[in-house]
Amino acid sequence: MTRDTPVVTVTEELLEQARELQQTRNAGEYANPKSVNKNPTQDHMIGAIGELIIADWFGEGVDWEAKYGDDGIDLTHDTGGEIGEITIDVKTTKYSSGSMVMPQAAADEIKDSDEKQKPTIYILVRRKSEYDYEVAGWDFADNFLGEENLCPMLNGSSGQNHKLGADDLYNLQTPKSELEMCQLQQAGDSQFAGNRADPTTAKKSGVS
């Protein structure tokens, strides 16, 4: 089944801002010892690109002072609907068919720690090529971090991951305002659930 999800082509301006954001926040120093990723600088750069794409998507700014591994909130957005202001954590993967994934230990810290904040929603962005990124979908944090979405670690090590495939996520609508640092290639016709109180009424990606 063809998934009607938005794909954006990032501009050189966005890539330059992502490089600056990566250096400002990290300067190559922060690495998660529990991560299976072997190139943290590259991964932080890809993460910065995803965050800037979503910031540009919603017309919001990013926190240039935040450090990688901080409180878990990337963006704040006023939906203008009944839900009002939401907080967003962007999960960007370098794998074109990747899922939204978080180790259980990290999720437990978000749920239990006073230092971490649980966002309203998580958004998955997937790198399709050097310049093309897919906004693969979103879900409420309470669902993504639920026990029903636990599965074995992807690398076969002990522990569990929270995991949702892209087909399990809700689609995003075409942005209301024109993208300034990315060009939209295609977009799904599903509505972003900012004006919906019940997530079951929102359309899942890939579901007709």
C-alpha angles and dihedrals in degrees: 000000000000113000111221097210129145120263121193131194111219121224128228087252091060092046091052091050089049090054091050091046092050092050095043094050101035117007086199093293107106118080129161107229090204093055121107089213113109098193107054095171091056091043092051089050092052089047090052090051091052092048092050091048091056092042089053090044093059097031093245134134128241127233105254092184096057119104126219109268092031127134098316100249118113103171143007119214133182106220092195090226139091093294091055118185118019133185121225136203114194118213111197122187129192089214113094092214096033127139133227103267137176128168113246091237091057091046092050089052091053092049097044109026125091089211096059126065124211109227123223092240142005121221123203119215119184127199109232099174139338093293105015124085129178121219090217100184147276144249139189114270092233090061098041092049093046121118091242089071096055118119137161118290112275093233094052095249124133119282133045141269131218102231138179123177119224091253088060093057132090116250125241123234124237107279116263093227128046115270110247103189099029132044116226112231100180137346139201120241094226119117122246104240096234088116095042124089094189115060090198089072093057119094118251119226111263094016116118 
